[in-house]
Amino acid sequence: MAILTYLYLTVADRISEIRNDREQDRGDSPVPTAVIIVGLALVAIAVLTWASDLAFDFMNSNPSPGDDLPDPGNVPGGN
């Protein structure tokens, strides 16, 4: 009879825990999470814009391939 009482109390305790789990706090609301995600996206866009501007400035600062060649009109013996 003691085993049946033990099993009954164990099952009843487990059912009570399952019922109470639904009523417990489920965590933070989705609004702060959405605000954090939007903030991180804005920071990512800002970093991407900065990096692309830096890359474009670097590429534009390099001379083009024909800039270091002499002008054909100024070369001795040229036409």
Secondary structure, 3 states (H helix, E strand, C coil): CHHHHHHHHHHHHHHHHHHHHHHCCCCCCHHHHHHHHHHHHHHHHHHHHHHHHHHHHHHHHCCCCCCCCCCCCCCCCCC
